[in-house]
Amino acid sequence: MEVGNLKGLRSLDLYDNMLSGELPRNLGKCESLEVPRLQGDSFQGTILLPFEILRGIQVLDLSRNNLLGKFPQYLEGLRLLNLNISFNDFEGMLPGGRVPFKNTSATLLLDNSKLCGSFGSVYKGVLDDGGALLVAIKVFNLLRQGASKSFIARSKALRNIRASNLVKIITACA
């Protein structure tokens, strides 16, 4: 059976299975899909899926794949709780101008160095307190208009999210 025939499918968990190739194009036919978990595989190519017709999607995690190309502008219109496209190779402008993804509660864009529209840089670090803890450090360029507002919005969104790959914000400094 093809995944596109599963009209009532609400959650699709294909993460961390070493799947490769392009994302299944007929996934857009799963009208009830809310949570496609497609992270940690080896999917390649561009996002050609018609996610814009899947208005019920709440969480979209495409992180840790080999996706590339221009980031689909239509994803800006989705009302997501969480969008994670980290550790891919997307390029171009982010949708939404100075405040991208304003309809999304939390957006993770780590390690997509060709994307424009960021208010700073993200660095990977290690906290060593007897056990190496990998952390992401966001440094905002406060000289860019909207950076301060973006930081406050992201902090509020992250404060309300509970997920195994997110930790509480430790500190902020200026």
VMD Tcl script that builds the backbone (N, CA, C; Angstrom):
set m [mol new atoms 522]
animate dup $m
set s [atomselect $m all]
$s set {name element resname resid chain x y z} {
  {N N MET 1 A 0.849 -1.180 0.000}
  {CA C MET 1 A 0.000 0.000 0.000}
  {C C MET 1 A 0.892 1.240 0.000}
  {N N GLU 2 A 0.511 2.219 -0.798}
  {CA C GLU 2 A 1.252 3.467 -0.837}
  {C C GLU 2 A 0.785 4.394 0.269}
  {N N VAL 3 A 1.722 5.165 0.801}
  {CA C VAL 3 A 1.409 6.051 1.920}
  {C C VAL 3 A 0.331 7.069 1.537}
  {N N GLY 4 A 0.247 7.466 0.294}
  {CA C GLY 4 A -0.747 8.436 -0.155}
  {C C GLY 4 A -2.174 7.938 -0.051}
  {N N ASN 5 A -2.357 6.637 0.031}
  {CA C ASN 5 A -3.696 6.070 0.156}
  {C C ASN 5 A -4.207 6.066 1.595}
  {N N LEU 6 A -3.374 6.448 2.542}
  {CA C LEU 6 A -3.751 6.445 3.961}
  {C C LEU 6 A -4.348 7.801 4.330}
  {N N LYS 7 A -5.553 8.049 3.871}
  {CA C LYS 7 A -6.206 9.357 4.042}
  {C C LYS 7 A -6.407 9.735 5.508}
  {N N GLY 8 A -6.624 8.758 6.388}
  {CA C GLY 8 A -6.864 9.038 7.805}
  {C C GLY 8 A -5.610 9.025 8.661}
  {N N LEU 9 A -4.446 8.896 8.055}
  {CA C LEU 9 A -3.180 8.849 8.799}
  {C C LEU 9 A -2.947 10.169 9.520}
  {N N ARG 10 A -2.737 10.124 10.836}
  {CA C ARG 10 A -2.515 11.345 11.624}
  {C C ARG 10 A -1.051 11.544 11.978}
  {N N SER 11 A -0.317 10.448 12.217}
  {CA C SER 11 A 1.094 10.528 12.596}
  {C C SER 11 A 1.879 9.532 11.766}
  {N N LEU 12 A 2.993 9.976 11.222}
  {CA C LEU 12 A 3.865 9.116 10.423}
  {C C LEU 12 A 5.266 9.196 11.013}
  {N N ASP 13 A 5.721 8.096 11.606}
  {CA C ASP 13 A 7.021 8.061 12.269}
  {C C ASP 13 A 8.009 7.252 11.433}
  {N N LEU 14 A 8.808 7.956 10.629}
  {CA C LEU 14 A 9.824 7.316 9.805}
  {C C LEU 14 A 11.226 7.754 10.222}
  {N N TYR 15 A 11.336 8.340 11.396}
  {CA C TYR 15 A 12.603 8.938 11.807}
  {C C TYR 15 A 13.657 7.897 12.199}
  {N N ASP 16 A 14.920 8.285 11.971}
  {CA C ASP 16 A 16.100 7.494 12.358}
  {C C ASP 16 A 16.052 6.058 11.840}
  {N N ASN 17 A 15.636 5.891 10.593}
  {CA C ASN 17 A 15.562 4.556 9.991}
  {C C ASN 17 A 16.506 4.378 8.810}
  {N N MET 18 A 17.374 5.335 8.575}
  {CA C MET 18 A 18.329 5.291 7.460}
  {C C MET 18 A 17.626 5.175 6.110}
  {N N LEU 19 A 16.432 5.764 5.988}
  {CA C LEU 19 A 15.725 5.785 4.718}
  {C C LEU 19 A 16.407 6.792 3.800}
  {N N SER 20 A 16.391 6.533 2.509}
  {CA C SER 20 A 17.056 7.431 1.571}
  {C C SER 20 A 16.167 7.676 0.366}
  {N N GLY 21 A 16.636 8.514 -0.532}
  {CA C GLY 21 A 15.857 8.893 -1.704}
  {C C GLY 21 A 15.109 10.179 -1.434}
  {N N GLU 22 A 14.189 10.504 -2.319}
  {CA C GLU 22 A 13.390 11.713 -2.144}
  {C C GLU 22 A 12.244 11.445 -1.169}
  {N N LEU 23 A 11.749 12.518 -0.569}
  {CA C LEU 23 A 10.570 12.388 0.284}
  {C C LEU 23 A 9.414 11.864 -0.562}
  {N N PRO 24 A 8.575 10.999 -0.018}
  {CA C PRO 24 A 7.457 10.459 -0.796}
  {C C PRO 24 A 6.515 11.579 -1.249}
  {N N ARG 25 A 6.393 11.756 -2.558}
  {CA C ARG 25 A 5.592 12.860 -3.098}
  {C C ARG 25 A 4.110 12.720 -2.781}
  {N N ASN 26 A 3.627 11.496 -2.681}
  {CA C ASN 26 A 2.194 11.325 -2.442}
  {C C ASN 26 A 1.819 11.478 -0.968}
  {N N LEU 27 A 2.779 11.873 -0.137}
  {CA C LEU 27 A 2.487 12.147 1.271}
  {C C LEU 27 A 1.464 13.270 1.406}
  {N N GLY 28 A 1.433 14.156 0.421}
  {CA C GLY 28 A 0.487 15.268 0.421}
  {C C GLY 28 A -0.962 14.833 0.311}
  {N N LYS 29 A -1.201 13.572 -0.017}
  {CA C LYS 29 A -2.569 13.064 -0.120}
  {C C LYS 29 A -3.112 12.572 1.225}
  {N N CYS 30 A -2.267 12.532 2.232}
  {CA C CYS 30 A -2.682 12.100 3.578}
  {C C CYS 30 A -3.366 13.288 4.256}
  {N N GLU 31 A -4.641 13.457 3.970}
  {CA C GLU 31 A -5.387 14.656 4.350}
  {C C GLU 31 A -5.444 14.923 5.850}
  {N N SER 32 A -5.339 13.899 6.676}
  {CA C SER 32 A -5.461 14.058 8.130}
  {C C SER 32 A -4.111 14.138 8.838}
  {N N LEU 33 A -3.027 14.123 8.085}
  {CA C LEU 33 A -1.690 14.071 8.680}
  {C C LEU 33 A -1.411 15.310 9.536}
  {N N GLU 34 A -1.034 15.082 10.793}
  {CA C GLU 34 A -0.707 16.158 11.727}
  {C C GLU 34 A 0.764 16.179 12.098}
  {N N VAL 35 A 1.382 14.995 12.203}
  {CA C VAL 35 A 2.761 14.916 12.685}
  {C C VAL 35 A 3.573 13.964 11.814}
  {N N PRO 36 A 4.188 14.489 10.728}
  {CA C PRO 36 A 5.127 13.655 9.983}
  {C C PRO 36 A 6.527 13.794 10.598}
  {N N ARG 37 A 7.028 12.718 11.176}
  {CA C ARG 37 A 8.380 12.731 11.764}
  {C C ARG 37 A 9.311 12.062 10.769}
  {N N LEU 38 A 10.074 12.875 10.055}
  {CA C LEU 38 A 10.925 12.398 8.972}
  {C C LEU 38 A 12.394 12.730 9.226}
  {N N GLN 39 A 12.739 13.013 10.462}
  {CA C GLN 39 A 14.096 13.442 10.787}
  {C C GLN 39 A 15.055 12.262 10.916}
  {N N GLY 40 A 16.336 12.538 10.731}
  {CA C GLY 40 A 17.378 11.561 11.011}
  {C C GLY 40 A 17.490 10.446 10.002}
  {N N ASP 41 A 17.019 10.662 8.802}
  {CA C ASP 41 A 17.181 9.677 7.742}
  {C C ASP 41 A 18.186 10.223 6.740}
  {N N SER 42 A 18.127 9.771 5.536}
  {CA C SER 42 A 19.028 10.274 4.493}
  {C C SER 42 A 18.227 10.728 3.281}
  {N N PHE 43 A 17.053 11.339 3.546}
  {CA C PHE 43 A 16.260 11.857 2.440}
  {C C PHE 43 A 17.064 12.925 1.725}
  {N N GLN 44 A 16.922 12.977 0.405}
  {CA C GLN 44 A 17.712 13.893 -0.415}
  {C C GLN 44 A 16.802 14.727 -1.292}
  {N N GLY 45 A 17.394 15.743 -1.891}
  {CA C GLY 45 A 16.678 16.561 -2.859}
  {C C GLY 45 A 15.949 17.709 -2.215}
  {N N THR 46 A 15.039 18.272 -2.978}
  {CA C THR 46 A 14.284 19.432 -2.522}
  {C C THR 46 A 12.962 18.975 -1.922}
  {N N ILE 47 A 12.298 19.899 -1.227}
  {CA C ILE 47 A 10.968 19.595 -0.677}
  {C C ILE 47 A 9.962 19.873 -1.783}
  {N N LEU 48 A 9.499 18.823 -2.417}
  {CA C LEU 48 A 8.515 18.963 -3.483}
  {C C LEU 48 A 7.124 18.587 -3.013}
  {N N LEU 49 A 7.013 18.227 -1.750}
  {CA C LEU 49 A 5.725 17.793 -1.220}
  {C C LEU 49 A 4.759 18.960 -1.129}
  {N N PRO 50 A 3.497 18.720 -1.408}
  {CA C PRO 50 A 2.515 19.791 -1.287}
  {C C PRO 50 A 2.024 19.931 0.153}
  {N N PHE 51 A 2.933 20.263 1.062}
  {CA C PHE 51 A 2.546 20.420 2.468}
  {C C PHE 51 A 1.503 21.518 2.646}
  {N N GLU 52 A 1.432 22.452 1.687}
  {CA C GLU 52 A 0.484 23.558 1.851}
  {C C GLU 52 A -0.959 23.089 1.855}
  {N N ILE 53 A -1.260 21.918 1.281}
  {CA C ILE 53 A -2.640 21.430 1.302}
  {C C ILE 53 A -2.940 20.645 2.576}
  {N N LEU 54 A -1.905 20.337 3.340}
  {CA C LEU 54 A -2.078 19.603 4.598}
  {C C LEU 54 A -2.218 20.604 5.737}
  {N N ARG 55 A -3.348 21.236 5.823}
  {CA C ARG 55 A -3.568 22.309 6.792}
  {C C ARG 55 A -3.572 21.834 8.239}
  {N N GLY 56 A -3.652 20.523 8.484}
  {CA C GLY 56 A -3.703 20.018 9.845}
  {C C GLY 56 A -2.342 19.729 10.454}
  {N N ILE 57 A -1.276 19.910 9.677}
  {CA C ILE 57 A 0.064 19.610 10.210}
  {C C ILE 57 A 0.360 20.521 11.395}
  {N N GLN 58 A 0.821 19.914 12.491}
  {CA C GLN 58 A 1.169 20.663 13.694}
  {C C GLN 58 A 2.672 20.684 13.939}
  {N N VAL 59 A 3.337 19.578 13.616}
  {CA C VAL 59 A 4.777 19.451 13.816}
  {C C VAL 59 A 5.380 18.935 12.524}
  {N N LEU 60 A 6.395 19.626 12.020}
  {CA C LEU 60 A 7.091 19.176 10.818}
  {C C LEU 60 A 8.574 19.143 11.122}
  {N N ASP 61 A 9.126 17.929 11.205}
  {CA C ASP 61 A 10.547 17.762 11.522}
  {C C ASP 61 A 11.237 17.066 10.359}
  {N N LEU 62 A 12.027 17.830 9.626}
  {CA C LEU 62 A 12.798 17.317 8.494}
  {C C LEU 62 A 14.294 17.393 8.787}
  {N N SER 63 A 14.643 17.550 10.051}
  {CA C SER 63 A 16.048 17.752 10.426}
  {C C SER 63 A 16.898 16.504 10.163}
  {N N ARG 64 A 18.188 16.727 10.095}
  {CA C ARG 64 A 19.188 15.671 9.949}
  {C C ARG 64 A 18.939 14.763 8.737}
  {N N ASN 65 A 18.698 15.395 7.595}
  {CA C ASN 65 A 18.594 14.700 6.319}
  {C C ASN 65 A 19.594 15.337 5.371}
  {N N ASN 66 A 19.426 15.124 4.094}
  {CA C ASN 66 A 20.294 15.721 3.083}
  {C C ASN 66 A 19.459 16.549 2.116}
  {N N LEU 67 A 18.500 17.283 2.662}
  {CA C LEU 67 A 17.620 18.096 1.834}
  {C C LEU 67 A 18.335 19.377 1.443}
  {N N LEU 68 A 18.028 19.879 0.259}
  {CA C LEU 68 A 18.737 21.060 -0.235}
  {C C LEU 68 A 17.825 21.887 -1.110}
  {N N GLY 69 A 18.377 22.976 -1.607}
  {CA C GLY 69 A 17.636 23.845 -2.516}
  {C C GLY 69 A 16.951 24.984 -1.790}
  {N N LYS 70 A 16.130 25.693 -2.545}
  {CA C LYS 70 A 15.405 26.828 -1.991}
  {C C LYS 70 A 14.373 26.338 -0.988}
  {N N PHE 71 A 14.241 27.076 0.087}
  {CA C PHE 71 A 13.271 26.716 1.110}
  {C C PHE 71 A 11.884 27.082 0.614}
  {N N PRO 72 A 10.916 26.155 0.676}
  {CA C PRO 72 A 9.567 26.432 0.157}
  {C C PRO 72 A 8.882 27.571 0.915}
  {N N GLN 73 A 8.544 28.622 0.185}
  {CA C GLN 73 A 7.928 29.797 0.791}
  {C C GLN 73 A 6.550 29.497 1.383}
  {N N TYR 74 A 5.846 28.515 0.836}
  {CA C TYR 74 A 4.494 28.234 1.318}
  {C C TYR 74 A 4.465 27.699 2.744}
  {N N LEU 75 A 5.602 27.215 3.260}
  {CA C LEU 75 A 5.614 26.726 4.643}
  {C C LEU 75 A 5.359 27.850 5.644}
  {N N GLU 76 A 5.587 29.088 5.229}
  {CA C GLU 76 A 5.327 30.240 6.096}
  {C C GLU 76 A 3.852 30.325 6.463}
  {N N GLY 77 A 2.970 29.876 5.588}
  {CA C GLY 77 A 1.536 29.983 5.829}
  {C C GLY 77 A 0.963 28.931 6.761}
  {N N LEU 78 A 1.730 27.880 7.050}
  {CA C LEU 78 A 1.229 26.837 7.939}
  {C C LEU 78 A 1.265 27.309 9.390}
  {N N ARG 79 A 0.304 26.879 10.186}
  {CA C ARG 79 A 0.282 27.188 11.621}
  {C C ARG 79 A 0.837 25.975 12.358}
  {N N LEU 80 A 2.135 25.995 12.588}
  {CA C LEU 80 A 2.819 24.857 13.193}
  {C C LEU 80 A 3.161 25.133 14.650}
  {N N LEU 81 A 3.156 24.082 15.447}
  {CA C LEU 81 A 3.688 24.191 16.800}
  {C C LEU 81 A 5.208 24.150 16.746}
  {N N ASN 82 A 5.741 23.365 15.801}
  {CA C ASN 82 A 7.184 23.177 15.726}
  {C C ASN 82 A 7.587 22.908 14.287}
  {N N LEU 83 A 8.589 23.628 13.806}
  {CA C LEU 83 A 9.199 23.391 12.499}
  {C C LEU 83 A 10.689 23.227 12.726}
  {N N ASN 84 A 11.238 22.089 12.314}
  {CA C ASN 84 A 12.665 21.841 12.483}
  {C C ASN 84 A 13.237 21.392 11.148}
  {N N ILE 85 A 14.075 22.239 10.552}
  {CA C ILE 85 A 14.744 21.896 9.299}
  {C C ILE 85 A 16.268 21.906 9.492}
  {N N SER 86 A 16.702 21.762 10.723}
  {CA C SER 86 A 18.121 21.830 11.053}
  {C C SER 86 A 18.926 20.744 10.352}
  {N N PHE 87 A 20.191 21.030 10.162}
  {CA C PHE 87 A 21.173 20.080 9.631}
  {C C PHE 87 A 20.778 19.533 8.265}
  {N N ASN 88 A 20.436 20.456 7.369}
  {CA C ASN 88 A 20.227 20.174 5.958}
  {C C ASN 88 A 21.054 21.191 5.186}
  {N N ASP 89 A 20.729 21.425 3.939}
  {CA C ASP 89 A 21.511 22.367 3.130}
  {C C ASP 89 A 20.588 23.283 2.336}
  {N N PHE 90 A 19.592 23.859 3.019}
  {CA C PHE 90 A 18.678 24.777 2.350}
  {C C PHE 90 A 19.381 26.095 2.073}
  {N N GLU 91 A 18.860 26.830 1.096}
  {CA C GLU 91 A 19.480 28.099 0.725}
  {C C GLU 91 A 18.414 29.122 0.376}
  {N N GLY 92 A 18.850 30.375 0.275}
  {CA C GLY 92 A 17.957 31.446 -0.129}
  {C C GLY 92 A 17.354 32.179 1.046}
  {N N MET 93 A 16.360 32.993 0.719}
  {CA C MET 93 A 15.693 33.815 1.727}
  {C C MET 93 A 14.664 32.993 2.484}
  {N N LEU 94 A 14.574 33.258 3.765}
  {CA C LEU 94 A 13.506 32.666 4.562}
  {C C LEU 94 A 12.220 33.428 4.292}
  {N N PRO 95 A 11.086 32.748 4.318}
  {CA C PRO 95 A 9.827 33.449 4.095}
  {C C PRO 95 A 9.497 34.368 5.267}
  {N N GLY 96 A 8.727 35.390 5.004}
  {CA C GLY 96 A 8.233 36.236 6.083}
  {C C GLY 96 A 9.082 37.450 6.386}
  {N N GLY 97 A 10.161 37.673 5.650}
  {CA C GLY 97 A 10.966 38.875 5.857}
  {C C GLY 97 A 11.706 38.879 7.168}
  {N N ARG 98 A 11.550 39.979 7.931}
  {CA C ARG 98 A 12.327 40.169 9.152}
  {C C ARG 98 A 11.934 39.233 10.284}
  {N N VAL 99 A 10.701 38.781 10.309}
  {CA C VAL 99 A 10.256 37.866 11.353}
  {C C VAL 99 A 9.710 36.603 10.672}
  {N N PRO 100 A 10.611 35.686 10.288}
  {CA C PRO 100 A 10.148 34.488 9.591}
  {C C PRO 100 A 9.339 33.573 10.496}
  {N N PHE 101 A 8.421 32.849 9.885}
  {CA C PHE 101 A 7.617 31.837 10.568}
  {C C PHE 101 A 6.848 32.406 11.755}
  {N N LYS 102 A 6.200 33.528 11.564}
  {CA C LYS 102 A 5.461 34.153 12.668}
  {C C LYS 102 A 4.258 33.326 13.106}
  {N N ASN 103 A 3.807 32.367 12.280}
  {CA C ASN 103 A 2.687 31.491 12.651}
  {C C ASN 103 A 3.153 30.213 13.337}
  {N N THR 104 A 4.446 30.074 13.568}
  {CA C THR 104 A 5.012 28.870 14.149}
  {C C THR 104 A 5.506 29.159 15.554}
  {N N SER 105 A 5.174 28.282 16.506}
  {CA C SER 105 A 5.576 28.495 17.896}
  {C C SER 105 A 7.077 28.346 18.085}
  {N N ALA 106 A 7.686 27.362 17.429}
  {CA C ALA 106 A 9.132 27.157 17.556}
  {C C ALA 106 A 9.699 26.750 16.210}
  {N N THR 107 A 10.802 27.373 15.837}
  {CA C THR 107 A 11.457 27.089 14.564}
  {C C THR 107 A 12.929 26.846 14.821}
  {N N LEU 108 A 13.432 25.714 14.354}
  {CA C LEU 108 A 14.851 25.399 14.488}
  {C C LEU 108 A 15.456 25.318 13.098}
  {N N LEU 109 A 16.493 26.128 12.862}
  {CA C LEU 109 A 17.133 26.230 11.559}
  {C C LEU 109 A 18.634 25.966 11.649}
  {N N LEU 110 A 19.088 25.262 12.652}
  {CA C LEU 110 A 20.509 25.079 12.901}
  {C C LEU 110 A 21.226 24.489 11.694}
  {N N ASP 111 A 22.435 24.947 11.458}
  {CA C ASP 111 A 23.342 24.407 10.456}
  {C C ASP 111 A 22.748 24.364 9.052}
  {N N ASN 112 A 22.171 25.470 8.637}
  {CA C ASN 112 A 21.752 25.709 7.258}
  {C C ASN 112 A 22.402 27.029 6.859}
  {N N SER 113 A 23.691 27.010 6.645}
  {CA C SER 113 A 24.470 28.235 6.511}
  {C C SER 113 A 24.123 29.056 5.278}
  {N N LYS 114 A 23.413 28.487 4.313}
  {CA C LYS 114 A 23.077 29.229 3.098}
  {C C LYS 114 A 21.734 29.946 3.192}
  {N N LEU 115 A 21.035 29.793 4.322}
  {CA C LEU 115 A 19.756 30.478 4.498}
  {C C LEU 115 A 19.989 31.921 4.920}
  {N N CYS 116 A 19.216 32.825 4.352}
  {CA C CYS 116 A 19.286 34.238 4.729}
  {C C CYS 116 A 18.073 34.569 5.585}
  {N N GLY 117 A 18.180 35.616 6.354}
  {CA C GLY 117 A 17.056 36.053 7.171}
  {C C GLY 117 A 17.285 35.832 8.636}
  {N N SER 118 A 18.445 35.376 9.001}
  {CA C SER 118 A 18.739 35.132 10.402}
  {C C SER 118 A 19.141 36.427 11.087}
  {N N PHE 119 A 18.947 36.490 12.401}
  {CA C PHE 119 A 19.357 37.646 13.188}
  {C C PHE 119 A 20.672 37.387 13.899}
  {N N GLY 120 A 21.385 36.365 13.512}
  {CA C GLY 120 A 22.650 36.061 14.147}
  {C C GLY 120 A 23.182 34.727 13.680}
  {N N SER 121 A 24.053 34.167 14.458}
  {CA C SER 121 A 24.679 32.897 14.121}
  {C C SER 121 A 24.424 31.877 15.216}
  {N N VAL 122 A 24.434 30.609 14.822}
  {CA C VAL 122 A 24.280 29.524 15.774}
  {C C VAL 122 A 25.585 28.749 15.812}
  {N N TYR 123 A 26.071 28.503 17.011}
  {CA C TYR 123 A 27.303 27.770 17.203}
  {C C TYR 123 A 27.030 26.502 17.991}
  {N N LYS 124 A 27.823 25.495 17.712}
  {CA C LYS 124 A 27.738 24.254 18.459}
  {C C LYS 124 A 28.800 24.318 19.546}
  {N N GLY 125 A 28.451 23.902 20.753}
  {CA C GLY 125 A 29.402 23.931 21.855}
  {C C GLY 125 A 29.264 22.704 22.725}
  {N N VAL 126 A 30.221 22.532 23.619}
  {CA C VAL 126 A 30.205 21.406 24.540}
  {C C VAL 126 A 30.381 21.938 25.954}
  {N N LEU 127 A 29.449 21.586 26.838}
  {CA C LEU 127 A 29.583 21.900 28.254}
  {C C LEU 127 A 30.140 20.654 28.923}
  {N N ASP 128 A 31.242 20.796 29.605}
  {CA C ASP 128 A 31.871 19.625 30.205}
  {C C ASP 128 A 31.749 19.705 31.719}
  {N N ASP 129 A 30.797 18.952 32.235}
  {CA C ASP 129 A 30.610 18.891 33.680}
  {C C ASP 129 A 30.719 17.443 34.144}
  {N N GLY 130 A 31.688 16.745 33.595}
  {CA C GLY 130 A 31.853 15.333 33.893}
  {C C GLY 130 A 31.287 14.471 32.777}
  {N N GLY 131 A 30.309 14.979 32.069}
  {CA C GLY 131 A 29.737 14.306 30.905}
  {C C GLY 131 A 29.545 15.356 29.840}
  {N N ALA 132 A 30.097 15.158 28.673}
  {CA C ALA 132 A 30.032 16.161 27.615}
  {C C ALA 132 A 28.584 16.366 27.169}
  {N N LEU 133 A 28.103 17.590 27.294}
  {CA C LEU 133 A 26.753 17.950 26.904}
  {C C LEU 133 A 26.844 18.867 25.688}
  {N N LEU 134 A 26.305 18.418 24.568}
  {CA C LEU 134 A 26.303 19.195 23.343}
  {C C LEU 134 A 25.213 20.262 23.428}
  {N N VAL 135 A 25.571 21.517 23.124}
  {CA C VAL 135 A 24.608 22.615 23.208}
  {C C VAL 135 A 24.661 23.448 21.934}
  {N N ALA 136 A 23.568 24.143 21.666}
  {CA C ALA 136 A 23.513 25.121 20.584}
  {C C ALA 136 A 23.497 26.503 21.220}
  {N N ILE 137 A 24.306 27.394 20.689}
  {CA C ILE 137 A 24.406 28.746 21.230}
  {C C ILE 137 A 24.034 29.723 20.129}
  {N N LYS 138 A 22.982 30.477 20.342}
  {CA C LYS 138 A 22.527 31.469 19.366}
  {C C LYS 138 A 23.070 32.815 19.786}
  {N N VAL 139 A 23.803 33.473 18.893}
  {CA C VAL 139 A 24.334 34.806 19.139}
  {C C VAL 139 A 23.585 35.756 18.209}
  {N N PHE 140 A 22.784 36.635 18.791}
  {CA C PHE 140 A 22.001 37.579 18.015}
  {C C PHE 140 A 22.818 38.811 17.693}
  {N N ASN 141 A 22.680 39.292 16.469}
  {CA C ASN 141 A 23.280 40.554 16.069}
  {C C ASN 141 A 22.266 41.643 16.375}
  {N N LEU 142 A 22.411 42.296 17.517}
  {CA C LEU 142 A 21.433 43.274 17.972}
  {C C LEU 142 A 21.442 44.561 17.152}
  {N N LEU 143 A 22.394 44.687 16.230}
  {CA C LEU 143 A 22.413 45.847 15.349}
  {C C LEU 143 A 21.404 45.687 14.205}
  {N N ARG 144 A 20.941 44.464 13.969}
  {CA C ARG 144 A 19.944 44.221 12.929}
  {C C ARG 144 A 18.560 44.531 13.483}
  {N N GLN 145 A 17.797 45.307 12.732}
  {CA C GLN 145 A 16.455 45.679 13.163}
  {C C GLN 145 A 15.598 44.423 13.332}
  {N N GLY 146 A 14.941 44.297 14.465}
  {CA C GLY 146 A 14.063 43.163 14.742}
  {C C GLY 146 A 14.726 42.027 15.500}
  {N N ALA 147 A 16.042 42.072 15.699}
  {CA C ALA 147 A 16.747 40.980 16.376}
  {C C ALA 147 A 16.284 40.820 17.817}
  {N N SER 148 A 16.132 41.909 18.524}
  {CA C SER 148 A 15.704 41.855 19.915}
  {C C SER 148 A 14.301 41.263 20.028}
  {N N LYS 149 A 13.404 41.707 19.165}
  {CA C LYS 149 A 12.032 41.199 19.158}
  {C C LYS 149 A 12.012 39.711 18.816}
  {N N SER 150 A 12.862 39.298 17.884}
  {CA C SER 150 A 12.956 37.891 17.507}
  {C C SER 150 A 13.424 37.043 18.679}
  {N N PHE 151 A 14.397 37.542 19.439}
  {CA C PHE 151 A 14.896 36.810 20.594}
  {C C PHE 151 A 13.797 36.604 21.631}
  {N N ILE 152 A 13.044 37.660 21.914}
  {CA C ILE 152 A 11.978 37.563 22.909}
  {C C ILE 152 A 10.906 36.575 22.450}
  {N N ALA 153 A 10.527 36.634 21.171}
  {CA C ALA 153 A 9.503 35.728 20.645}
  {C C ALA 153 A 9.971 34.283 20.701}
  {N N ARG 154 A 11.217 34.033 20.318}
  {CA C ARG 154 A 11.750 32.668 20.351}
  {C C ARG 154 A 11.841 32.153 21.788}
  {N N SER 155 A 12.250 33.005 22.703}
  {CA C SER 155 A 12.353 32.587 24.102}
  {C C SER 155 A 10.998 32.205 24.662}
  {N N LYS 156 A 9.967 32.999 24.361}
  {CA C LYS 156 A 8.618 32.685 24.830}
  {C C LYS 156 A 8.129 31.370 24.236}
  {N N ALA 157 A 8.410 31.145 22.961}
  {CA C ALA 157 A 7.972 29.907 22.307}
  {C C ALA 157 A 8.697 28.700 22.896}
  {N N LEU 158 A 9.995 28.812 23.089}
  {CA C LEU 158 A 10.775 27.692 23.614}
  {C C LEU 158 A 10.405 27.369 25.059}
  {N N ARG 159 A 9.982 28.379 25.803}
  {CA C ARG 159 A 9.604 28.173 27.194}
  {C C ARG 159 A 8.404 27.237 27.314}
  {N N ASN 160 A 7.543 27.219 26.299}
  {CA C ASN 160 A 6.316 26.432 26.348}
  {C C ASN 160 A 6.417 25.073 25.675}
  {N N ILE 161 A 7.575 24.729 25.153}
  {CA C ILE 161 A 7.719 23.470 24.420}
  {C C ILE 161 A 8.410 22.434 25.295}
  {N N ARG 162 A 7.879 21.238 25.265}
  {CA C ARG 162 A 8.492 20.108 25.966}
  {C C ARG 162 A 8.809 19.046 24.933}
  {N N ALA 163 A 10.068 18.848 24.654}
  {CA C ALA 163 A 10.492 17.831 23.692}
  {C C ALA 163 A 11.827 17.263 24.146}
  {N N SER 164 A 12.086 16.034 23.777}
  {CA C SER 164 A 13.290 15.361 24.268}
  {C C SER 164 A 14.570 15.989 23.736}
  {N N ASN 165 A 14.520 16.637 22.573}
  {CA C ASN 165 A 15.747 17.220 22.023}
  {C C ASN 165 A 15.887 18.709 22.323}
  {N N LEU 166 A 15.021 19.253 23.168}
  {CA C LEU 166 A 15.135 20.644 23.585}
  {C C LEU 166 A 15.356 20.707 25.082}
  {N N VAL 167 A 16.205 21.612 25.488}
  {CA C VAL 167 A 16.433 21.820 26.908}
  {C C VAL 167 A 16.022 23.229 27.271}
  {N N LYS 168 A 15.851 23.471 28.515}
  {CA C LYS 168 A 15.470 24.782 28.990}
  {C C LYS 168 A 16.605 25.780 28.694}
  {N N ILE 169 A 16.218 27.003 28.382}
  {CA C ILE 169 A 17.220 28.038 28.130}
  {C C ILE 169 A 17.943 28.309 29.443}
  {N N ILE 170 A 19.272 28.203 29.398}
  {CA C ILE 170 A 20.073 28.345 30.607}
  {C C ILE 170 A 20.229 29.816 30.990}
  {N N THR 171 A 20.619 30.636 29.998}
  {CA C THR 171 A 20.838 32.039 30.308}
  {C C THR 171 A 20.828 32.863 29.042}
  {N N ALA 172 A 20.704 34.132 29.216}
  {CA C ALA 172 A 20.805 35.085 28.124}
  {C C ALA 172 A 21.653 36.252 28.631}
  {N N CYS 173 A 22.493 36.771 27.770}
  {CA C CYS 173 A 23.323 37.900 28.167}
  {C C CYS 173 A 23.453 38.871 27.015}
  {N N ALA 174 A 23.795 40.099 27.321}
  {CA C ALA 174 A 23.942 41.120 26.275}
  {C C ALA 174 A 25.312 41.791 26.442}
}
mol reanalyze $m
mol bondsrecalc $m
mol representation Tube
mol addrep $m
